[in-house]
Amino acid sequence: MSTTDPIHAIATKRWTIALILSVLMLVIYLGFILLVAFGKGLLSILLTQGLSLGILLGALTIVSCWILSIVYVVWANRGYDEAVARAVAAASTASSGRKS
């Protein structure tokens, strides 16, 4: 049972990160959609010739999705994969010790 504890901790951490990033994306997207629905005057403000605040915020909504995806990939490569490798190594060491 002690060999599953690190695995459960890793899974909990992964779910926490995934939930935080998903909520962030939902807030960004839903905020933009609500602005489109209720803030048309604000979104129609021209920043420069041919660029309104709505176009800029729409592009930033898309870019934020890329950024949050990159954050997850970097976290997974640096933290998650190493933790899983350590847990697998510890589990295989523990199981080979029992067979002897």
Biopython code that builds the backbone (N, CA, C, O; Angstrom):
import numpy as np
from Bio.PDB.StructureBuilder import StructureBuilder

atoms = [
    (1, "MET", "N", (0.813, -1.193, 0.000)),
    (1, "MET", "CA", (0.000, 0.000, 0.000)),
    (1, "MET", "C", (0.853, 1.252, 0.000)),
    (1, "MET", "O", (0.429, 2.281, -0.526)),
    (2, "SER", "N", (2.047, 1.192, 0.577)),
    (2, "SER", "CA", (2.904, 2.359, 0.618)),
    (2, "SER", "C", (3.440, 2.718, -0.767)),
    (2, "SER", "O", (3.812, 3.868, -1.003)),
    (3, "THR", "N", (3.487, 1.738, -1.696)),
    (3, "THR", "CA", (3.974, 2.047, -3.038)),
    (3, "THR", "C", (2.962, 2.859, -3.837)),
    (3, "THR", "O", (3.339, 3.533, -4.795)),
    (4, "THR", "N", (1.689, 2.810, -3.464)),
    (4, "THR", "CA", (0.689, 3.585, -4.194)),
    (4, "THR", "C", (0.577, 5.013, -3.679)),
    (4, "THR", "O", (0.046, 5.873, -4.382)),
    (5, "ASP", "N", (1.063, 5.288, -2.475)),
    (5, "ASP", "CA", (0.966, 6.637, -1.935)),
    (5, "ASP", "C", (1.641, 7.685, -2.820)),
    (5, "ASP", "O", (1.033, 8.725, -3.073)),
    (6, "PRO", "N", (2.867, 7.465, -3.301)),
    (6, "PRO", "CA", (3.469, 8.466, -4.201)),
    (6, "PRO", "C", (2.677, 8.618, -5.500)),
    (6, "PRO", "O", (2.584, 9.715, -6.051)),
    (7, "ILE", "N", (2.118, 7.532, -5.976)),
    (7, "ILE", "CA", (1.341, 7.599, -7.216)),
    (7, "ILE", "C", (0.079, 8.423, -7.006)),
    (7, "ILE", "O", (-0.296, 9.216, -7.869)),
    (8, "HIS", "N", (-0.575, 8.241, -5.870)),
    (8, "HIS", "CA", (-1.768, 9.037, -5.573)),
    (8, "HIS", "C", (-1.411, 10.511, -5.400)),
    (8, "HIS", "O", (-2.169, 11.385, -5.821)),
    (9, "ALA", "N", (-0.271, 10.789, -4.787)),
    (9, "ALA", "CA", (0.163, 12.183, -4.622)),
    (9, "ALA", "C", (0.453, 12.823, -5.975)),
    (9, "ALA", "O", (0.121, 13.987, -6.203)),
    (10, "ILE", "N", (1.074, 12.059, -6.870)),
    (10, "ILE", "CA", (1.364, 12.575, -8.213)),
    (10, "ILE", "C", (0.068, 12.828, -8.964)),
    (10, "ILE", "O", (-0.076, 13.857, -9.624)),
    (11, "ALA", "N", (-0.872, 11.904, -8.871)),
    (11, "ALA", "CA", (-2.157, 12.069, -9.556)),
    (11, "ALA", "C", (-2.927, 13.265, -9.007)),
    (11, "ALA", "O", (-3.548, 14.010, -9.766)),
    (12, "THR", "N", (-2.887, 13.448, -7.708)),
    (12, "THR", "CA", (-3.554, 14.598, -7.093)),
    (12, "THR", "C", (-2.946, 15.906, -7.575)),
    (12, "THR", "O", (-3.665, 16.858, -7.879)),
    (13, "LYS", "N", (-1.624, 15.951, -7.644)),
    (13, "LYS", "CA", (-0.936, 17.160, -8.116)),
    (13, "LYS", "C", (-1.296, 17.448, -9.576)),
    (13, "LYS", "O", (-1.519, 18.599, -9.949)),
    (14, "ARG", "N", (-1.350, 16.400, -10.395)),
    (14, "ARG", "CA", (-1.693, 16.586, -11.803)),
    (14, "ARG", "C", (-3.111, 17.114, -11.957)),
    (14, "ARG", "O", (-3.358, 18.024, -12.749)),
    (15, "TRP", "N", (-4.042, 16.541, -11.200)),
    (15, "TRP", "CA", (-5.428, 17.006, -11.262)),
    (15, "TRP", "C", (-5.539, 18.454, -10.781)),
    (15, "TRP", "O", (-6.321, 19.232, -11.328)),
    (16, "THR", "N", (-4.766, 18.815, -9.770)),
    (16, "THR", "CA", (-4.793, 20.192, -9.265)),
    (16, "THR", "C", (-4.311, 21.165, -10.323)),
    (16, "THR", "O", (-4.953, 22.188, -10.564)),
    (17, "ILE", "N", (-3.192, 20.859, -10.957)),
    (17, "ILE", "CA", (-2.655, 21.725, -12.006)),
    (17, "ILE", "C", (-3.642, 21.807, -13.167)),
    (17, "ILE", "O", (-3.917, 22.895, -13.673)),
    (18, "ALA", "N", (-4.166, 20.677, -13.584)),
    (18, "ALA", "CA", (-5.111, 20.664, -14.706)),
    (18, "ALA", "C", (-6.369, 21.458, -14.375)),
    (18, "ALA", "O", (-6.892, 22.174, -15.230)),
    (19, "LEU", "N", (-6.853, 21.340, -13.160)),
    (19, "LEU", "CA", (-8.046, 22.079, -12.757)),
    (19, "LEU", "C", (-7.794, 23.579, -12.716)),
    (19, "LEU", "O", (-8.628, 24.361, -13.173)),
    (20, "ILE", "N", (-6.660, 23.984, -12.175)),
    (20, "ILE", "CA", (-6.326, 25.416, -12.118)),
    (20, "ILE", "C", (-6.225, 25.998, -13.519)),
    (20, "ILE", "O", (-6.787, 27.058, -13.796)),
    (21, "LEU", "N", (-5.515, 25.313, -14.401)),
    (21, "LEU", "CA", (-5.355, 25.830, -15.762)),
    (21, "LEU", "C", (-6.683, 25.822, -16.516)),
    (21, "LEU", "O", (-6.951, 26.731, -17.301)),
    (22, "SER", "N", (-7.508, 24.818, -16.289)),
    (22, "SER", "CA", (-8.823, 24.766, -16.941)),
    (22, "SER", "C", (-9.727, 25.893, -16.461)),
    (22, "SER", "O", (-10.430, 26.514, -17.259)),
    (23, "VAL", "N", (-9.708, 26.156, -15.157)),
    (23, "VAL", "CA", (-10.519, 27.254, -14.617)),
    (23, "VAL", "C", (-10.030, 28.591, -15.169)),
    (23, "VAL", "O", (-10.841, 29.452, -15.511)),
    (24, "LEU", "N", (-8.721, 28.769, -15.259)),
    (24, "LEU", "CA", (-8.184, 30.001, -15.841)),
    (24, "LEU", "C", (-8.666, 30.188, -17.282)),
    (24, "LEU", "O", (-9.077, 31.283, -17.667)),
    (25, "MET", "N", (-8.613, 29.121, -18.067)),
    (25, "MET", "CA", (-9.055, 29.223, -19.453)),
    (25, "MET", "C", (-10.546, 29.504, -19.528)),
    (25, "MET", "O", (-10.992, 30.291, -20.364)),
    (26, "LEU", "N", (-11.313, 28.869, -18.665)),
    (26, "LEU", "CA", (-12.754, 29.097, -18.639)),
    (26, "LEU", "C", (-13.079, 30.546, -18.267)),
    (26, "LEU", "O", (-13.963, 31.155, -18.870)),
    (27, "VAL", "N", (-12.383, 31.093, -17.294)),
    (27, "VAL", "CA", (-12.605, 32.482, -16.883)),
    (27, "VAL", "C", (-12.249, 33.435, -18.019)),
    (27, "VAL", "O", (-12.983, 34.385, -18.291)),
    (28, "ILE", "N", (-11.131, 33.183, -18.677)),
    (28, "ILE", "CA", (-10.724, 34.046, -19.790)),
    (28, "ILE", "C", (-11.743, 33.981, -20.918)),
    (28, "ILE", "O", (-12.186, 35.016, -21.415)),
    (29, "TYR", "N", (-12.113, 32.782, -21.322)),
    (29, "TYR", "CA", (-13.049, 32.606, -22.425)),
    (29, "TYR", "C", (-14.433, 33.133, -22.077)),
    (29, "TYR", "O", (-15.040, 33.861, -22.864)),
    (30, "LEU", "N", (-14.930, 32.771, -20.907)),
    (30, "LEU", "CA", (-16.255, 33.225, -20.505)),
    (30, "LEU", "C", (-16.283, 34.747, -20.337)),
    (30, "LEU", "O", (-17.270, 35.396, -20.682)),
    (31, "GLY", "N", (-15.203, 35.306, -19.810)),
    (31, "GLY", "CA", (-15.117, 36.764, -19.694)),
    (31, "GLY", "C", (-15.200, 37.438, -21.050)),
    (31, "GLY", "O", (-15.882, 38.452, -21.206)),
    (32, "PHE", "N", (-14.509, 36.878, -22.026)),
    (32, "PHE", "CA", (-14.558, 37.444, -23.375)),
    (32, "PHE", "C", (-15.956, 37.315, -23.968)),
    (32, "PHE", "O", (-16.466, 38.264, -24.565)),
    (33, "ILE", "N", (-16.571, 36.166, -23.812)),
    (33, "ILE", "CA", (-17.926, 35.949, -24.345)),
    (33, "ILE", "C", (-18.921, 36.901, -23.681)),
    (33, "ILE", "O", (-19.792, 37.453, -24.354)),
    (34, "LEU", "N", (-18.798, 37.095, -22.381)),
    (34, "LEU", "CA", (-19.687, 38.031, -21.694)),
    (34, "LEU", "C", (-19.456, 39.465, -22.166)),
    (34, "LEU", "O", (-20.403, 40.245, -22.269)),
    (35, "LEU", "N", (-18.217, 39.810, -22.449)),
    (35, "LEU", "CA", (-17.944, 41.133, -23.010)),
    (35, "LEU", "C", (-18.570, 41.282, -24.388)),
    (35, "LEU", "O", (-19.112, 42.338, -24.713)),
    (36, "VAL", "N", (-18.501, 40.245, -25.189)),
    (36, "VAL", "CA", (-19.122, 40.288, -26.508)),
    (36, "VAL", "C", (-20.634, 40.468, -26.366)),
    (36, "VAL", "O", (-21.248, 41.209, -27.134)),
    (37, "ALA", "N", (-21.227, 39.797, -25.394)),
    (37, "ALA", "CA", (-22.679, 39.855, -25.220)),
    (37, "ALA", "C", (-23.142, 41.175, -24.608)),
    (37, "ALA", "O", (-24.165, 41.725, -25.016)),
    (38, "PHE", "N", (-22.392, 41.683, -23.634)),
    (38, "PHE", "CA", (-22.892, 42.821, -22.872)),
    (38, "PHE", "C", (-22.036, 44.086, -22.961)),
    (38, "PHE", "O", (-22.464, 45.140, -22.491)),
    (39, "GLY", "N", (-20.857, 44.013, -23.542)),
    (39, "GLY", "CA", (-19.970, 45.179, -23.579)),
    (39, "GLY", "C", (-19.609, 45.593, -24.987)),
    (39, "GLY", "O", (-18.448, 45.889, -25.273)),
    (40, "LYS", "N", (-20.595, 45.617, -25.869)),
    (40, "LYS", "CA", (-20.301, 45.934, -27.273)),
    (40, "LYS", "C", (-19.703, 47.322, -27.433)),
    (40, "LYS", "O", (-18.848, 47.540, -28.291)),
    (41, "GLY", "N", (-20.152, 48.260, -26.608)),
    (41, "GLY", "CA", (-19.589, 49.607, -26.685)),
    (41, "GLY", "C", (-18.115, 49.637, -26.332)),
    (41, "GLY", "O", (-17.324, 50.336, -26.965)),
    (42, "LEU", "N", (-17.759, 48.872, -25.318)),
    (42, "LEU", "CA", (-16.356, 48.805, -24.900)),
    (42, "LEU", "C", (-15.502, 48.123, -25.967)),
    (42, "LEU", "O", (-14.396, 48.574, -26.265)),
    (43, "LEU", "N", (-16.011, 47.048, -26.535)),
    (43, "LEU", "CA", (-15.236, 46.299, -27.524)),
    (43, "LEU", "C", (-15.113, 47.035, -28.858)),
    (43, "LEU", "O", (-14.234, 46.723, -29.661)),
    (44, "SER", "N", (-15.977, 47.995, -29.092)),
    (44, "SER", "CA", (-15.918, 48.712, -30.371)),
    (44, "SER", "C", (-14.961, 49.898, -30.341)),
    (44, "SER", "O", (-14.837, 50.613, -31.335)),
    (45, "ILE", "N", (-14.288, 50.116, -29.223)),
    (45, "ILE", "CA", (-13.316, 51.209, -29.135)),
    (45, "ILE", "C", (-12.159, 50.912, -30.079)),
    (45, "ILE", "O", (-11.559, 49.838, -30.021)),
    (46, "LEU", "N", (-11.849, 51.874, -30.951)),
    (46, "LEU", "CA", (-10.728, 51.705, -31.880)),
    (46, "LEU", "C", (-9.425, 52.072, -31.185)),
    (46, "LEU", "O", (-9.290, 53.156, -30.618)),
    (47, "LEU", "N", (-8.483, 51.165, -31.237)),
    (47, "LEU", "CA", (-7.158, 51.423, -30.672)),
    (47, "LEU", "C", (-6.265, 52.071, -31.723)),
    (47, "LEU", "O", (-5.556, 53.036, -31.439)),
    (48, "THR", "N", (-6.305, 51.544, -32.910)),
    (48, "THR", "CA", (-5.622, 52.126, -34.072)),
    (48, "THR", "C", (-6.513, 51.876, -35.274)),
    (48, "THR", "O", (-7.559, 51.235, -35.171)),
    (49, "GLN", "N", (-6.088, 52.383, -36.398)),
    (49, "GLN", "CA", (-6.847, 52.172, -37.638)),
    (49, "GLN", "C", (-6.973, 50.677, -37.917)),
    (49, "GLN", "O", (-5.967, 50.006, -38.150)),
    (50, "GLY", "N", (-8.197, 50.148, -37.895)),
    (50, "GLY", "CA", (-8.444, 48.743, -38.202)),
    (50, "GLY", "C", (-8.275, 47.787, -37.041)),
    (50, "GLY", "O", (-8.403, 46.578, -37.232)),
    (51, "LEU", "N", (-7.988, 48.285, -35.827)),
    (51, "LEU", "CA", (-7.822, 47.409, -34.667)),
    (51, "LEU", "C", (-8.685, 47.917, -33.522)),
    (51, "LEU", "O", (-8.423, 48.964, -32.930)),
    (52, "SER", "N", (-9.718, 47.142, -33.233)),
    (52, "SER", "CA", (-10.581, 47.501, -32.107)),
    (52, "SER", "C", (-10.157, 46.713, -30.871)),
    (52, "SER", "O", (-9.388, 45.755, -30.952)),
    (53, "LEU", "N", (-10.675, 47.142, -29.740)),
    (53, "LEU", "CA", (-10.379, 46.434, -28.494)),
    (53, "LEU", "C", (-10.925, 45.010, -28.543)),
    (53, "LEU", "O", (-10.323, 44.099, -27.975)),
    (54, "GLY", "N", (-12.053, 44.811, -29.212)),
    (54, "GLY", "CA", (-12.637, 43.474, -29.334)),
    (54, "GLY", "C", (-11.744, 42.516, -30.099)),
    (54, "GLY", "O", (-11.572, 41.364, -29.701)),
    (55, "ILE", "N", (-11.171, 42.996, -31.206)),
    (55, "ILE", "CA", (-10.255, 42.148, -31.989)),
    (55, "ILE", "C", (-9.023, 41.797, -31.160)),
    (55, "ILE", "O", (-8.572, 40.651, -31.160)),
    (56, "LEU", "N", (-8.486, 42.783, -30.459)),
    (56, "LEU", "CA", (-7.301, 42.546, -29.638)),
    (56, "LEU", "C", (-7.595, 41.537, -28.527)),
    (56, "LEU", "O", (-6.811, 40.615, -28.302)),
    (57, "LEU", "N", (-8.720, 41.709, -27.834)),
    (57, "LEU", "CA", (-9.059, 40.775, -26.757)),
    (57, "LEU", "C", (-9.378, 39.384, -27.293)),
    (57, "LEU", "O", (-9.079, 38.390, -26.631)),
    (58, "GLY", "N", (-9.975, 39.292, -28.474)),
    (58, "GLY", "CA", (-10.218, 37.989, -29.087)),
    (58, "GLY", "C", (-8.916, 37.267, -29.395)),
    (58, "GLY", "O", (-8.784, 36.069, -29.143)),
    (59, "ALA", "N", (-7.954, 38.004, -29.941)),
    (59, "ALA", "CA", (-6.648, 37.404, -30.231)),
    (59, "ALA", "C", (-5.935, 37.003, -28.943)),
    (59, "ALA", "O", (-5.294, 35.953, -28.889)),
    (60, "LEU", "N", (-6.044, 37.829, -27.912)),
    (60, "LEU", "CA", (-5.412, 37.497, -26.637)),
    (60, "LEU", "C", (-6.073, 36.287, -25.979)),
    (60, "LEU", "O", (-5.412, 35.540, -25.257)),
    (61, "THR", "N", (-7.351, 36.090, -26.217)),
    (61, "THR", "CA", (-8.041, 34.901, -25.704)),
    (61, "THR", "C", (-7.444, 33.642, -26.336)),
    (61, "THR", "O", (-7.205, 32.648, -25.651)),
    (62, "ILE", "N", (-7.210, 33.696, -27.631)),
    (62, "ILE", "CA", (-6.609, 32.555, -28.327)),
    (62, "ILE", "C", (-5.174, 32.335, -27.867)),
    (62, "ILE", "O", (-4.768, 31.199, -27.625)),
    (63, "VAL", "N", (-4.416, 33.398, -27.746)),
    (63, "VAL", "CA", (-3.022, 33.292, -27.312)),
    (63, "VAL", "C", (-2.946, 32.763, -25.879)),
    (63, "VAL", "O", (-2.033, 32.008, -25.545)),
    (64, "SER", "N", (-3.906, 33.158, -25.027)),
    (64, "SER", "CA", (-3.891, 32.666, -23.648)),
    (64, "SER", "C", (-4.058, 31.150, -23.607)),
    (64, "SER", "O", (-3.499, 30.492, -22.730)),
    (65, "CYS", "N", (-4.811, 30.595, -24.531)),
    (65, "CYS", "CA", (-4.950, 29.142, -24.609)),
    (65, "CYS", "C", (-3.600, 28.500, -24.921)),
    (65, "CYS", "O", (-3.239, 27.490, -24.317)),
    (66, "TRP", "N", (-2.868, 29.071, -25.844)),
    (66, "TRP", "CA", (-1.532, 28.551, -26.175)),
    (66, "TRP", "C", (-0.610, 28.664, -24.959)),
    (66, "TRP", "O", (0.123, 27.726, -24.644)),
    (67, "ILE", "N", (-0.647, 29.801, -24.285)),
    (67, "ILE", "CA", (0.236, 30.022, -23.140)),
    (67, "ILE", "C", (-0.073, 29.030, -22.022)),
    (67, "ILE", "O", (0.843, 28.454, -21.434)),
    (68, "LEU", "N", (-1.348, 28.829, -21.728)),
    (68, "LEU", "CA", (-1.707, 27.876, -20.679)),
    (68, "LEU", "C", (-1.321, 26.446, -21.061)),
    (68, "LEU", "O", (-0.950, 25.654, -20.196)),
    (69, "SER", "N", (-1.404, 26.116, -22.341)),
    (69, "SER", "CA", (-0.962, 24.799, -22.806)),
    (69, "SER", "C", (0.542, 24.642, -22.640)),
    (69, "SER", "O", (1.019, 23.585, -22.228)),
    (70, "ILE", "N", (1.279, 25.682, -22.958)),
    (70, "ILE", "CA", (2.738, 25.644, -22.796)),
    (70, "ILE", "C", (3.102, 25.518, -21.326)),
    (70, "ILE", "O", (4.026, 24.782, -20.982)),
    (71, "VAL", "N", (2.394, 26.223, -20.454)),
    (71, "VAL", "CA", (2.640, 26.110, -19.014)),
    (71, "VAL", "C", (2.450, 24.668, -18.562)),
    (71, "VAL", "O", (3.261, 24.146, -17.797)),
    (72, "TYR", "N", (1.387, 24.023, -19.028)),
    (72, "TYR", "CA", (1.151, 22.632, -18.640)),
    (72, "TYR", "C", (2.249, 21.708, -19.167)),
    (72, "TYR", "O", (2.725, 20.837, -18.439)),
    (73, "VAL", "N", (2.646, 21.888, -20.402)),
    (73, "VAL", "CA", (3.680, 21.023, -20.994)),
    (73, "VAL", "C", (5.003, 21.199, -20.263)),
    (73, "VAL", "O", (5.688, 20.216, -19.981)),
    (74, "VAL", "N", (5.371, 22.434, -19.953)),
    (74, "VAL", "CA", (6.627, 22.680, -19.233)),
    (74, "VAL", "C", (6.560, 22.037, -17.847)),
    (74, "VAL", "O", (7.517, 21.395, -17.413)),
    (75, "TRP", "N", (5.427, 22.210, -17.149)),
    (75, "TRP", "CA", (5.285, 21.582, -15.838)),
    (75, "TRP", "C", (5.368, 20.059, -15.949)),
    (75, "TRP", "O", (6.035, 19.408, -15.144)),
    (76, "ALA", "N", (4.694, 19.500, -16.943)),
    (76, "ALA", "CA", (4.699, 18.048, -17.105)),
    (76, "ALA", "C", (6.101, 17.531, -17.401)),
    (76, "ALA", "O", (6.510, 16.502, -16.863)),
    (77, "ASN", "N", (6.829, 18.229, -18.242)),
    (77, "ASN", "CA", (8.176, 17.778, -18.601)),
    (77, "ASN", "C", (9.155, 17.919, -17.440)),
    (77, "ASN", "O", (10.028, 17.070, -17.262)),
    (78, "ARG", "N", (9.019, 18.970, -16.660)),
    (78, "ARG", "CA", (9.979, 19.204, -15.574)),
    (78, "ARG", "C", (9.613, 18.511, -14.278)),
    (78, "ARG", "O", (10.500, 18.028, -13.573)),
    (79, "GLY", "N", (8.354, 18.447, -13.948)),
    (79, "GLY", "CA", (7.961, 17.912, -12.645)),
    (79, "GLY", "C", (7.257, 16.576, -12.711)),
    (79, "GLY", "O", (7.649, 15.630, -12.028)),
    (80, "TYR", "N", (6.230, 16.490, -13.517)),
    (80, "TYR", "CA", (5.379, 15.300, -13.540)),
    (80, "TYR", "C", (6.119, 14.069, -14.041)),
    (80, "TYR", "O", (6.085, 13.022, -13.395)),
    (81, "ASP", "N", (6.784, 14.182, -15.180)),
    (81, "ASP", "CA", (7.478, 13.026, -15.756)),
    (81, "ASP", "C", (8.563, 12.496, -14.823)),
    (81, "ASP", "O", (8.727, 11.284, -14.684)),
    (82, "GLU", "N", (9.304, 13.406, -14.184)),
    (82, "GLU", "CA", (10.356, 12.976, -13.266)),
    (82, "GLU", "C", (9.759, 12.289, -12.038)),
    (82, "GLU", "O", (10.296, 11.291, -11.557)),
    (83, "ALA", "N", (8.655, 12.823, -11.537)),
    (83, "ALA", "CA", (8.012, 12.219, -10.368)),
    (83, "ALA", "C", (7.462, 10.838, -10.700)),
    (83, "ALA", "O", (7.560, 9.919, -9.888)),
    (84, "VAL", "N", (6.888, 10.687, -11.882)),
    (84, "VAL", "CA", (6.369, 9.375, -12.296)),
    (84, "VAL", "C", (7.530, 8.395, -12.446)),
    (84, "VAL", "O", (7.418, 7.244, -12.023)),
    (85, "ALA", "N", (8.632, 8.826, -13.035)),
    (85, "ALA", "CA", (9.792, 7.938, -13.200)),
    (85, "ALA", "C", (10.333, 7.495, -11.843)),
    (85, "ALA", "O", (10.695, 6.332, -11.666)),
    (86, "ARG", "N", (10.388, 8.428, -10.880)),
    (86, "ARG", "CA", (10.856, 8.053, -9.534)),
    (86, "ARG", "C", (9.896, 7.070, -8.878)),
    (86, "ARG", "O", (10.327, 6.110, -8.240)),
    (87, "ALA", "N", (8.603, 7.304, -9.032)),
    (87, "ALA", "CA", (7.608, 6.410, -8.420)),
    (87, "ALA", "C", (7.663, 5.020, -9.044)),
    (87, "ALA", "O", (7.553, 4.017, -8.339)),
    (88, "VAL", "N", (7.832, 4.958, -10.357)),
    (88, "VAL", "CA", (7.928, 3.663, -11.037)),
    (88, "VAL", "C", (9.194, 2.937, -10.603)),
    (88, "VAL", "O", (9.170, 1.731, -10.357)),
    (89, "ALA", "N", (10.300, 3.670, -10.509)),
    (89, "ALA", "CA", (11.550, 3.050, -10.070)),
    (89, "ALA", "C", (11.428, 2.539, -8.640)),
    (89, "ALA", "O", (11.899, 1.443, -8.334)),
    (90, "ALA", "N", (10.805, 3.314, -7.768)),
    (90, "ALA", "CA", (10.630, 2.891, -6.390)),
    (90, "ALA", "C", (9.709, 1.673, -6.314)),
    (90, "ALA", "O", (9.955, 0.757, -5.531)),
    (91, "ALA", "N", (8.657, 1.661, -7.120)),
    (91, "ALA", "CA", (7.734, 0.531, -7.111)),
    (91, "ALA", "C", (8.405, -0.731, -7.649)),
    (91, "ALA", "O", (8.191, -1.822, -7.120)),
    (92, "SER", "N", (9.212, -0.589, -8.694)),
    (92, "SER", "CA", (9.883, -1.769, -9.250)),
    (92, "SER", "C", (10.951, -2.284, -8.286)),
    (92, "SER", "O", (11.167, -3.492, -8.186)),
    (93, "THR", "N", (11.614, -1.379, -7.584)),
    (93, "THR", "CA", (12.599, -1.794, -6.595)),
    (93, "THR", "C", (11.920, -2.528, -5.450)),
    (93, "THR", "O", (12.419, -3.545, -4.969)),
    (94, "ALA", "N", (10.777, -2.005, -5.018)),
    (94, "ALA", "CA", (10.049, -2.640, -3.918)),
    (94, "ALA", "C", (9.517, -4.006, -4.345)),
    (94, "ALA", "O", (9.547, -4.952, -3.558)),
    (95, "SER", "N", (9.037, -4.118, -5.566)),
    (95, "SER", "CA", (8.488, -5.400, -6.007)),
    (95, "SER", "C", (9.587, -6.431, -6.250)),
    (95, "SER", "O", (9.375, -7.620, -6.016)),
    (96, "SER", "N", (10.760, -5.992, -6.717)),
    (96, "SER", "CA", (11.847, -6.940, -6.906)),
    (96, "SER", "C", (12.412, -7.395, -5.564)),
    (96, "SER", "O", (12.939, -8.503, -5.460)),
    (97, "GLY", "N", (12.310, -6.561, -4.546)),
    (97, "GLY", "CA", (12.761, -6.943, -3.214)),
    (97, "GLY", "C", (11.863, -7.999, -2.587)),
    (97, "GLY", "O", (12.323, -8.826, -1.800)),
    (98, "ARG", "N", (10.591, -7.968, -2.934)),
    (98, "ARG", "CA", (9.645, -8.961, -2.388)),
    (98, "ARG", "C", (9.817, -10.317, -3.058)),
    (98, "ARG", "O", (9.590, -11.345, -2.421)),
    (99, "LYS", "N", (10.211, -10.343, -4.324)),
    (99, "LYS", "CA", (10.349, -11.605, -5.057)),
    (99, "LYS", "C", (11.546, -12.414, -4.556)),
    (99, "LYS", "O", (11.528, -13.642, -4.633)),
    (100, "SER", "N", (12.570, -11.758, -4.051)),
    (100, "SER", "CA", (13.775, -12.458, -3.624)),
    (100, "SER", "C", (13.594, -13.258, -2.388)),
    (100, "SER", "O", (14.537, -13.897, -1.923)),
]
sb = StructureBuilder()
sb.init_structure("model")
sb.init_model(0)
sb.init_chain("A")
sb.init_seg("    ")
for serial, (resi, resn, name, xyz) in enumerate(atoms, 1):
    if name == "N":
        sb.init_residue(resn, " ", resi, " ")
    sb.init_atom(name, np.array(xyz, "f"), 0.0, 1.0, " ", f" {name:<3s}", serial, name[0])
structure = sb.get_structure()
